[in-house]
Amino acid sequence: MAFTLYNAPQSTCSQRVRFVLNAKDLPFAEIKLNLLEGDQLKPDYLKLNPNGVVPTLDHDGAIVIDSTVITEYLDEVVPGSSFTPDDPVKRARMRTLMHFIDEMPAASVRVPTFNLAFLPTFQKMSREDFTAMAESKPLRREFMLTMGQTGFPKAEMDAALARLRRSWERMDAEIAASGGPWLLGRDISLADVAAMPALVRMHDLDLADWQDLPRVVTWFDNIRAQQAFQPTYYHGSLLSDRFPHLREKGAKTA
Ligand SMILES: N[C@@H](CCC(=O)N[C@@H](CS)C(=O)NCC(=O)O)C(=O)O
């Protein structure tokens, strides 16, 4: 079995897939796309992934896209070290949480990410180049145009941070209900993998605001202690590795 992963080091969706590949000890060739330079919008890549986003998995020539779909696919084709519960009711619960995570924290984390990390790059572009780049994005055109070259306004940033905070509260409630330490109880599942990158991102942006939610604090420690975590977050995978301005004091309020 040969796996090739088209991805980007700092892409949160890519990190989910790298984590599962690493946890299952599956060797994979990694093709790194430069998202700020538009590698994901080139015609050859769009043939693989018409959404113009990473990640994309090539498994012996079969193309699978969308990070949660890829992680489920990997659990199906390589069932060892499974992240999917046997019980169909628990499996449904896991998928419900994965939908929630995609809709809430995974979507909301893009606002602080773009405002704090990517905006300076977009501000250096001419208005024409920025608009052309935004309009060439199949999935994120309106998102980019709304952000523009001045960034999301404070109200939008506050709303995203509020949605993120509600996500951690929901995680805390889920862990309490399942008995923990993971979202579904004793065993780590794809729902935990789906949530991981948003928390790592907020921690990296110095915006972690779950210290008063002890179950989430423990969850975050536990996921970072997983053997698959370090190889997933190799050097260059954090935004602060690539954008040192984020390490400057006060960056998060910029
Ligand atoms: N639902 C997709 C979303 C993928 C996605 O948004 N990927 C981002 C990186 S995390 C991307 O490639 N962005 C490129 C762009 O916005 O042009 C998935 O989970 O794979």
The ligand as an SDF file (V2000), in Angstrom:
LIG
                    3D

 20 19  0  0  0  0  0  0  0  0999 V2000
  -13.2680   20.4440    4.5470 N   0  0  0  0  0  0  0  0  0  0  0  0
  -11.9140   20.4630    4.0750 C   0  0  0  0  0  0  0  0  0  0  0  0
  -11.3330   21.8320    4.2990 C   0  0  0  0  0  0  0  0  0  0  0  0
   -9.8950   21.9170    3.8500 C   0  0  0  0  0  0  0  0  0  0  0  0
   -9.2940   23.2980    4.0390 C   0  0  0  0  0  0  0  0  0  0  0  0
   -9.9860   24.2820    4.3150 O   0  0  0  0  0  0  0  0  0  0  0  0
   -7.9840   23.3660    3.8920 N   0  0  0  0  0  0  0  0  0  0  0  0
   -7.2700   24.6250    4.0420 C   0  0  0  0  0  0  0  0  0  0  0  0
   -6.0700   24.4430    4.9410 C   0  0  0  0  0  0  0  0  0  0  0  0
   -6.5320   23.8770    6.5660 S   0  0  0  0  0  0  0  0  0  0  0  0
   -6.7570   25.0650    2.6860 C   0  0  0  0  0  0  0  0  0  0  0  0
   -6.2740   24.2600    1.9190 O   0  0  0  0  0  0  0  0  0  0  0  0
   -6.8490   26.3670    2.3880 N   0  0  0  0  0  0  0  0  0  0  0  0
   -6.3600   26.8730    1.1560 C   0  0  0  0  0  0  0  0  0  0  0  0
   -7.0620   28.1110    0.7150 C   0  0  0  0  0  0  0  0  0  0  0  0
   -7.8770   28.6600    1.4860 O   0  0  0  0  0  0  0  0  0  0  0  0
   -6.8220   28.5220   -0.4240 O   0  0  0  0  0  0  0  0  0  0  0  0
  -11.1070   19.3760    4.7950 C   0  0  0  0  0  0  0  0  0  0  0  0
  -11.4100   19.0990    5.9500 O   0  0  0  0  0  0  0  0  0  0  0  0
  -10.2030   18.7980    4.1840 O   0  0  0  0  0  0  0  0  0  0  0  0
  1  2  1  0
  2  3  1  0
  2 18  1  0
  3  4  1  0
  4  5  1  0
  5  6  2  0
  5  7  1  0
  7  8  1  0
  8  9  1  0
  8 11  1  0
  9 10  1  0
 11 12  2  0
 11 13  1  0
 13 14  1  0
 14 15  1  0
 15 16  2  0
 15 17  1  0
 18 19  2  0
 18 20  1  0
M  END
$$$$
